[in-house]
Amino acid sequence: MPDRDPEETAEWLESFDDLVETQGTERAQYIVRSLLQRAGAKSVGVPMVTTTDYVNTIPVDQEPEFPGDEQVERRYRAYMRWNAAVMVHRGQRPGVGVGGHISTYAGAATLYEVGFNHFFRGKNHPGGGDQVFFQGHASPGMYARAFMEGRLSEEDMDGFRQEKSRAGHALPSYPHPRSLPDFWEFPTVSMGIGPMNAIYQAQSNRYLQNRGIKDTSDQHVWAFLGDGEMDEPESRGLLQLAANEKLDNLTFVVNCNLQRLDGPVRGNGKIMQELEAFFRGAGWNVIKVVWGREWDALLEKDAGSALVDIMNQTPDGDYQTYKAENGAFVREHFFGKTPETKEMVADLTDEDIWNLKRGGHDYHKVYAAYKAATEFKGKPTVILTKTVKGYGLGPHFEARNATHQMKKMTLEDLKGFRDHLRIPITDEQLEADPYLPPYYRPADDSAEYKYMMERRAALGGAVPSRRTTSKEIHLPEDKAYDTASRGSGKQQAATTMAFVRLLKDLMRDKDFGKRVVPIVPDESRTFGMDAFFPTAKIYNPAGQNYLSVDRELVLAYKESPAGQLIHPGINEAGAVAAFTAAGTSYSTHDEPLIPIYVFYSMFGFQRTGDAIWAAADQMARGFIMGATAGRTTLTGEGLQHADGHSPILAATNPAVITYDPAYGYEIGHIMRAGLERMYGGAHEDPNVMYYITLYNEPYQQPKEPENLDVEGIVKGIYLASPAKIDGPRAQLLASGVAVPWTIEAQRLLAEEWGVSADVWSVTSWNELRRDGLEAEEEAFLNPGAEPRVPFVAQQLAGATGPVVAVTDYMKAVPDQIRQFVPNEFATLGADGFGFSDTRAAARRFFKIDAHSVVVRTLQMLAKRGEVDASAPAAAFAKYQLNDVNAGTSGSAGGEA
């Protein structure tokens, strides 16, 4: 815009400068904010400021005094940086060569140590302790600190990445709670999942508080992230939740070393500025820590903003190059861009210029940012800290594109690194075996060790640390399962509805119910869970501050700070993060919660399988309910909604126990067994998740039979409908929604073909396979012992005739048990893409319906000579098996 009155403009600027000089930056901020607010009220258009200059957010005059002994902290920080690098280097010794990452922690050591010494509160803190999501590639630094604290030995350090070969003294590569359960709390190396889970961990803390389960008001969540990691959609995609819920108990620290794994993050741009705009636009408080204290005097002299202009205009690719060169290079290529800036450093030596640090390596600047973040109210905070990847490791490492892949140092590198850090190790010690440079740990009576341990004691003990036990809880009484066992009488009900009725009773249990955390991503009405709205209510820390459009309805939408139902919106990734936070609350908070996540089955393992793997690593417990399951059952939705494979995907996760129940009473026994295993306190492996498929097709839910084989339901197979006649024998195995039409096939075989068929409900093909594989493994490892018979073979002992296995899934699902069944085995499945049609037509198309079961059974019996050879062809023609319009297996309707 043109300046029509430069003299008046100069007066305004002079007045503002005087305000800053006489009353400080804080007062100046207030005046500027007031003017902007008044400008808005007067309809004076002011452009939105999404980024600030490329300088520190906190002015020098607002920096708090550093409360610690910086010299002592710097000394033992140097020891940790040495030990972290040496641990990885020693892992490359001949015969081992397990890899590792030296440079991430080298560049981020200050960020962590300021936290460890002054902010991260352990579990013994009166407030309950903080949750810290460490950047995965920085794990050597956490091990180095634990070694300094005496929590790890040299033998442990030498077990890095050798989890089986050095069992008992092994350290996993990254933060893996399942691999090191008393140390790591949160897995973070699957990029993007750490930020997402940290947000929902902060929400879960508030959820516990607002529902009156635990006081978490003095607990803070920290997430340490890389600037390259922020390219992951999961890293940024859930920021709005943290802002909307005002999660000021959450701080992101983004380590902006300007490099990803293979090169610059934004070589032509500025990642810190991009992230500042993104987070600010998402409603976060943003603090930039760009420059160390050595720059303060230069910026103070920058009256005409020439230096700031250069800072603003220089792309990240150049900043990376500067730190890979030297002071003379920086003088010429950075400060030499204008006469003003060149003169500004005329009295500085090249070494002085080289020692102008980035803000992420300055204790004072980082401390000021952390303190401001923990004191800021009303918004989550992101701290963007500029660092150098490989800082202090020498010219072969610092800021090089290949730094992330570099695992070891030359003897020259080791000596230079030792000198830079002033480690009391001699040349002779390094030259004795360059593959095994010694670790360094000060004596327990040294000033460094005493100071470090005093700081941790004051903050509540060691971090990271994980609870491996938790308080016992009261499990539901028998009556909570009565609804599931009664069936649906003369009415039809989908297994989804049978489950919802059971869930309602579990939530009503006086002592247990409050611990249930239903999680539904915007499909509650589809699953028939809108009945929870007026009673359990939807969790919203702000309550419901609007007039609900359906307020007159019995099942009106109702939000509350004390709401029990977590409703992430159309957000499966966020729902799994909420599941993970609730499912690990037994360890994180010593307050067991039981998450029950209900979703379209296709949007679980297919869309969020990686997040479920992270939940398994974190040892989450809970129920994952794959509703509207099956390739032909949710027929109207079409290809991407037709789930024919989720049990196979679930089978790849060792912590997931998968069931495909047909009836409500099966669901009741499965969930009861799951609760006893996960939360009963007696099972040797409680850290599992139950994946249970549910269908939206209504059919009659039978009453629980007398003398029910409960063990068979829980282990994976039981006889659901014995044969009614004598005749040629066959065994029909089915699961889920296929059981009712297989019982119809049993009737047709008996009445029209004289065949005697048993129907077995296979509640878990996956668990039967795991049991069979375990039996084979036991036999392999105990060659002289009598082999154990797999459970499926035990159940089918004496069950003669061929087996026909059928499901609403691809053939690979029932084929999992083929090798453990001695009978001749045939599979019917819905392989290929799904499509929209009626259930009957879709099942006839895939040849999995009742009549297809009949024909396949007759074919197998005819081959054995047990029925007339013409029977299969006659049945094929009679049932018009190639006519999709002739199918009858499946009813219409049933949104839930």
Residue, then its C-alpha position, 0 to 999 in steps of 0.5 A: m500500500p502507498d504511504r501517503d504521509p511518511e512523516e506521520t508513519a515515522e511518528w507512529l513507528e517512533s512512538f512504538d519503538d519508544l514504547v518497547e524501550t521504556q515499557g518492554t515487549e510485553r506491554a508492546q504486545y498488549i498495545v498491538r493486540s488492542l489495536l488489532q482488536r479495535a481495527g476489527a471492530k471498526s472494519v479496518g482490514v488487517p491481513m492475517v499474520t500466520t508467520t512471524d520473522y525468522v527470529n525467536t518468539i520470546p524476546v530477550d527481556q522476557e526470558p526467565e532466569f535459568p534456574g540450574d547450574e548450566q556448567v554442571e549440566r553441560r558436563y554430564r550432557a557431554y558424557m551422555r552424548w558421548n555414550a549415546a554415540v559410542m553405543v551405536h558405534r560399538g554396535q557396528r563391531p565386527g560380527v555384529g553390525v546391527g545399525g543404529h542412529i548416531s546423529t538425531y540425539a547428537g543434535a537434540a541433546t539440549l532439547y531433552e536435557v533441559g526437559f530431564n533436568h527441569f520439566f519431565r516429571g516422573k511417576n513418583h511426582p505428587g501430580g502423577g507424572d508426565q507422559v513423554f513421547f520421545q523421538g524414536h531415532a533419539s533412543p540412544g540418548m535415553y539409554a545413555r542417560a539411563f546408563m548414567e543414572g545406573r539403570l543400565s549397565e555397560e553390558d546392557m548398552d552393548g546389547f543394543r539391537q541384539e534382543k535375542s542374542r544378548a537376552g537379559h542385557a538387550l535394548p531394542s532399537y527404538p521406544h518399544p514398550r513390548s520389548l522393554p516393558d519397564f522402560w519405554e511407555f510410548p512407541t513412536v518410530s512409525m512416523g506420524i503415529g506418535p503425534m497423533n497418539a500424544i494428542y489423544q493421550a492429552q485428551s484421555n488425561r482430561y477425560l479421566q479428570n472430567r469423569g472424576i476417575k483421576d485427578t490429572s490436572d498436574q500432568h503434562v504430555w510432551a511429544f518430541l518430533g522431527d521436522g521431516e516427520m511433520d510431512e506425515p498426514e497423521s502428524r498434522g491431521l489431528l491438530q484441530l482436536a487439541a485446539n478445539e479441546k484447549l489441551d494446554n496440557l500438551t506440548f509438541v517439540v519439533n526438532c527442526n534440524l532442516q533434514r529428513l532421512d535423505g536430504p533437506v526437508r524444505g531445501n527451497g523453503k523454510i520448514m519452521q515458517e511453514l509449521e508456524a503458519f500451519f500450527r497457528g492456523a490450527g489454533w495452537n500457541v507457537i514458540k520459535v527457538v531459532w537462534g542462540r544467545e550469541w545472536d542477541a547482540l547482533l539482532e540488537k544492532d540490526a536497527g534497519s532489519a537487514l539481518v532479519d531480512i536475510m534470515n527471512q529470505t535464506p532457504d533451508g538448503d542454504y542454512q544446512t550448507y552453512k553448518a557443513e562448512n565453516g565460519a569464513f564460508v558463513r561470513e562470505h555467503f550469509f553475512g556478506k549479502t549486504p554491506e550492513t550485515k557484513e559490517m555487523v560481524a567485522d569485529l568477529t573472528d571466523e571462529d566467533i561466527w562459527n560459534l553462533k549457535r542455533g537456538g535448539h542448542d542453547y539451554h537458556k533459550v530452550y528453558a524459556a520456551y519450555k517454561a512458557a509452554t507449560e504456563f500457557k493456558g487455553k491452547p496446546t503449544v508447539i515449540l519449533t527449535k532449530t538445531v543441527k543434525g549430528y551436532g558436535l560429531g565433527p565435519h563428517f557428520e554435521a548437517r550432511n545429507a547422509t548423516h541419518q544413515m551413518k552408524k560409526m565413526t573413524l578413529e579421527d572422528l572419535k578423537g575429535f568428538r572426544d576433544h569437542l566434548r572434553i571426555p577424559i579418555t586417552d588416545e591410547q584407550l581409543e587406539a586400543d580398539p577403535y571398534l570398542p571405544p570406552y563408555y564414560r560414567p562419572a563416579d557416584d560421588s562426583a558433582e555431576y552424578k549427584y546433581m543429575m540424580e537430585r534433579r530427577a528425585a525432585l521431579g519424581g523419579a526416572v523417565p522414561s519408566r513404565r508400570t508393569t502392574s496395575k490395580e485390580i478392578h471389579l469385573p461385571e457380575d453374571k447378570a450383566y451377560d443375561t441379555a446376551s444368553r437370552g436370544s432375541g425370541k421371535q424377533q430378528a436382531a443382528t449381532t451388532m444389536a446383540f452386542v449393543r444390548l450386552l454393552k448397555d448392560l456392562m455399562r450399567d454394572k455399578d462398579f465396572g460400568k464407569r471404566v468402559v470407554p465406548i469409541v465410535p467414529d460418527e456411526s453411533r446411529t448406524f450401530g444402534m448406539d444412539a441409545f447411549f446419547p441421553t444416558a452415557k452422553i458424548y464426551n465434550p470438555a466444553g459441554q453442549n452450548y447449542l440448542s440441539v435440533d433433536r432435543e425433543l427426541v428420546l434419543a437426542y444428541k447430548e454432549s457433556p464434560a462428563g460424557q462417557l462416549i468418545h466420538p472422534g468424528i469421521n476419523e478412524a485414525g483418531a479413534v484408534a489413538a483414543f483406543t490406545a490411550a484408554g487401553t493403556s491407562y491401566s499402566t499410564h495412570d494405574e486406572p484401568l479403562i476398557p475401550i470398546y471401539v466400534f467401526y465399519s470393519m473395512f476401516g479398521f485393519q485396512r485403514t489403520g492397521d499400522a496404528i493398531w500395531a503401535a497399540a500392540d507395541q504399547m500393550a493396549r487392552g480392549f475390544i475392537m468391534g468390526a461392525t457391518a462385517g462381511r463381503t456380502t452382508l453390507t451389500g448396499e455400500g459397494l466395493q470399498h465397504a465390502d470386508g472380505h479380508s479383515p480376519i486375515l489382516a488381523a491375523t498378522n498382529p500377534a497381539v490381536i485375538t480375532y473372533d467371528p461370532a454368529y450369535g449373541y450368546e457367543i459374543g457374551h462368552i467371548m467378551r467375558a473371557g476377554l475381560e477376564r484375560m485382559y483385566g482379571g489379573a490371572h492370565e500370563d499374557p493379558n496385553v492383547m486386544y480382541y477383534i470381534t466381527l459384527y454383522n448388520e443382517p437381522y436374523q433370529q438370535p437363539k437362546e443359549p443352549e443347555n450344556l453349551d461348550v463354552e470352552g469351544i466358543v472361546k478356543g474357536i470351534y464348537l458343535a452348534s447343530p448336530a446332525k438330525i438323521d443317519g446317512p452319509r456323513a459330512q462336517l459343515l464349518a461356518s462362522g459369523v453370518a454364514v452359520p444360519w445359512t449353513i444350518e439351512a444347508q444342513r436341513l436341505l442335505a437331510e431332507e432332499w439328499g439324505v445326508s447327515a451333516d453336523v454344523w460347527s460354529v467356528t468362532s475363531w479360525n485365527e485362534l485355531r490356526r495359532d493353536g495348531l501352529e503352536a502344537e507343531e512348534e512344540a512337536f518340532l522342539n520336543p522330538g522325543a515327546e508325544p505331539r499335542v493334538p491341536f484343539v480343532a482336531q480334538q473337537l473334530a475327533g470322530a467327526t467323519g466325512p468331508v469338511v466344507a468350510v464357508t464364511d462371508y470372507m475370502k477363502a484364505v480365512p477358513d483355509q488357515i486351519r486346513q493343515f490341522v484337519p485330517n478330513e478331506f477339506a473344501t472351502l467356499g469363500a467370497d474372493g474378489f472385489g465386493f459390489s452392491d446388490t442384495r445379500a442373496a444375489a451376492r452370496r449366490f454370485f460368490k457361491i457361498d450360500a446355502h445351496s452352494v454348500v449343499v452342492r459342494t458337499l454332494q460333490m465331495l460325497a459323490k467322489r467318495g462314492e457315498v452318494d449317487a454320482s448324479a446327485p451333484a449335477a442334479a442339485f446344481a440344476k435344481y438350485q439354479l446355482n449359476d443364476v444370481n437371482a435364484g439365491t435365497s440366503g439372506s434377508a433384507g434391511g438391518e442398518a444395525 
